[in-house]
Amino acid sequence: MLLSGTVSAQQNLVTNGTFDLEVPTGGTGGGWTSANLDSGGGWKLVGDNHVFVLNSNGSVQSDPSISQTLTGLSIESQYQIKGEYCNFYGFNWCGDAINPSFGVEIDDSIVLELPYNAQCPSPFEAFFITTATEQTIRFSAERNGLDCDYSIDNIEVILFDIIFKDSFE
């Protein structure tokens, strides 16, 4: 069970969460490792902003992804993951606006799955309790056999401070 609380100003533990530094397609660089991408996926410039596009061939096994190992975590502490996702190539490729096609994982455990959302960009947030001082965060698209691709941007992971209020005051 996750605890409720408020977020104070914290250092973002993600390297290059705004994707200002290049991230190679199907490789490691710029703080990230990407996998299962085709030519439509990867580091892209949209207007004057860089994003990372999770796109592959839409097969059930494709699930294009990007991951990063977070270090210096406090064991048994709660962290917040937040960012933005956006359907990149249009709803026609999704085929389904109900079932989840975007996912966030910590060490291969799903902490968030979301369906297509017409609002772009769409904010997301999830929480996890750490089990080690290093854990891997992974974002993926085209989940559950759906061909819905997404761009992601403004990724942050911060320690979530727990503030208890004395109920007798």
C-alpha positions, 0 to 999 in steps of 0.5 A: 500500500502506498502512503499519501503525502506531498511532494517537496522540491527534490532533485530529479533522479532521471538523467536527460528526462527532457531528452535534450541529449540524443538517445540512440535508436536501439542502443545506449546513450544520453542516459537511456537504453532503447530497444525494439524500435523501428525507423519511426521510433527514437529521438525526435525533434518536434517543433523546438522540443526533443521527445523520445518516440516509442514505435515499432512494427506493432506486433504482439512481441514488439513493445518498443521501450526505453529504460534507465537504471536509477541509483542512490535510492533509499530502500523502502522509500516511496518515489513518484514517477511523472512525465508526459506521453502523447500518441505520436502517429495518430489514433488509426494505428492504435485500434483501441482506445480502451485497453492499456497500450502505454506502460511504466515498469520498475524492475519488470513490475508494472506500476502504471498502464494507460490507454490511448488519450486524445489529449496531447501531451497527457500527464501521467504519474505513478508511485513505487516503493523501493526494494534496492538502492538501484532499480530500473525504470522502463517505459513501453508502448504498443503493449497488449498487442496494440499498435499505439505508439507514444512520445514521452517527455519531461520524465522525473523521478523524485523522492516522495516526502511523507508528511503526517499531521497530528490529528489532535491539533 
